[in-house]
């Protein structure tokens, strides 16, 4: 039994270890998680915002850096190259880095160089 017929059904919304919400959408062509039944909510919202499906090379960027904030005004669609360039430029300008593995700040956002140094000293 799958979907709402499964006794473990929790409404079709799952939150991963990083705080990203995946929604049950087995009919969606981009659903790849959970045996092809789930897709990240931010990808659905971004596709709806731009009025077309996302391509395989498009990334959804969370403008405020909070991956839990899936409001349409907080999402920008770009290529992988544009996304890397954006983060590289912004992080160098702000003197901040993004921690891709290990703990994040309490709000899930960037850690400053000083915060990262302190984290590694502990």
C-alpha positions as CSV (number, residue, x, y, z in Angstrom):
1,X,0.0,0.0,0.0
2,X,1.3,3.4,-0.9
3,X,0.3,7.0,-0.3
4,X,-2.6,7.7,2.0
5,X,-3.5,4.0,2.0
6,X,-0.2,3.2,3.9
7,X,-0.6,3.0,7.7
8,X,2.7,5.1,8.0
9,X,1.2,7.9,5.9
10,X,2.1,11.3,7.3
11,X,0.3,13.6,4.9
12,X,2.8,13.4,2.0
13,X,5.4,15.8,3.5
14,X,8.8,14.7,4.7
15,X,11.6,16.8,6.0
16,X,15.1,15.6,5.3
17,X,18.1,15.9,7.7
18,X,18.9,19.3,6.2
19,X,15.4,20.7,6.7
20,X,14.3,20.5,3.0
21,X,10.7,19.5,2.5
22,X,9.9,16.7,0.0
23,X,6.3,16.3,-1.1
24,X,4.4,13.3,-2.4
25,X,3.9,13.7,-6.1
26,X,4.2,10.3,-7.8
27,X,2.8,11.6,-11.0
28,X,5.4,14.4,-11.4
29,X,8.1,13.6,-14.0
30,X,10.8,15.0,-11.7
31,X,9.8,12.9,-8.7
32,X,13.0,10.9,-7.9
33,X,13.1,10.4,-4.2
34,X,11.3,7.7,-2.3
35,X,11.1,5.3,-5.2
36,X,10.1,8.1,-7.6
37,X,7.2,9.4,-5.5
38,X,8.6,12.5,-3.9
39,X,10.1,15.8,-5.1
40,X,11.5,18.7,-3.2
41,X,8.8,21.3,-2.5
42,X,11.0,24.2,-3.6
43,X,11.4,22.7,-7.0
44,X,7.6,22.5,-7.4
45,X,7.1,26.0,-6.2
46,X,9.9,27.4,-8.4
47,X,8.5,25.7,-11.5
48,X,5.0,27.1,-10.8
49,X,6.5,30.5,-10.3
50,X,8.3,30.5,-13.8
51,X,5.4,28.8,-15.5
52,X,7.2,25.7,-16.8
53,X,9.0,22.6,-15.6
54,X,12.6,23.0,-14.5
55,X,15.3,21.6,-16.7
56,X,17.8,19.1,-15.4
57,X,20.6,21.7,-15.2
58,X,18.5,24.3,-13.3
59,X,19.1,25.0,-9.6
60,X,16.7,26.6,-7.2
61,X,18.5,29.1,-5.1
62,X,17.1,30.3,-1.7
63,X,17.7,34.0,-1.8
64,X,17.8,34.5,2.0
65,X,20.0,31.4,2.4
66,X,17.3,29.6,4.5
67,X,16.6,26.3,2.7
68,X,13.4,25.9,4.8
69,X,11.9,29.2,3.4
70,X,10.1,28.0,0.2
71,X,8.1,31.2,-0.4
72,X,8.0,31.9,-4.1
73,X,9.6,35.4,-3.5
74,X,12.6,33.6,-1.9
75,X,13.3,31.3,-4.8
76,X,15.4,32.0,-7.9
77,X,15.9,29.6,-10.8
78,X,19.4,29.5,-12.3
79,X,21.9,27.2,-13.9
80,X,24.5,25.3,-11.8
81,X,27.2,27.6,-13.2
82,X,25.2,30.7,-12.3
83,X,24.6,29.4,-8.8
84,X,28.3,28.6,-8.2
85,X,29.2,32.1,-9.4
86,X,26.6,33.7,-7.2
87,X,27.8,32.0,-4.1
88,X,31.5,32.5,-4.8
89,X,31.0,36.2,-5.5
90,X,28.7,36.8,-2.5
91,X,30.8,34.8,-0.1
92,X,34.0,36.4,-1.0
93,X,32.4,39.9,-0.8
94,X,30.9,39.2,2.6
95,X,33.9,37.4,4.0
96,X,31.7,34.4,4.7
97,X,31.7,30.8,3.7
98,X,29.1,28.1,3.3
99,X,29.5,24.9,5.3
100,X,28.3,22.1,3.1
101,X,29.0,19.3,5.5
102,X,28.8,19.3,9.2
103,X,26.6,21.6,11.4
104,X,25.2,24.9,10.3
105,X,24.2,27.9,12.3
106,X,21.1,27.6,14.4
107,X,19.1,29.3,11.6
108,X,20.4,27.0,8.9
109,X,22.3,29.8,7.2
110,X,25.9,30.6,6.5
111,X,28.6,30.6,9.2
112,X,31.0,33.5,9.2
113,X,34.8,32.7,9.0
114,X,35.0,33.5,12.7
115,X,32.1,31.1,13.5
116,X,33.7,28.4,11.4
117,X,37.1,28.8,13.1
118,X,35.4,28.6,16.5
119,X,33.5,25.5,15.5
120,X,36.6,23.8,14.4
121,X,38.5,24.8,17.5
122,X,35.9,23.0,19.7
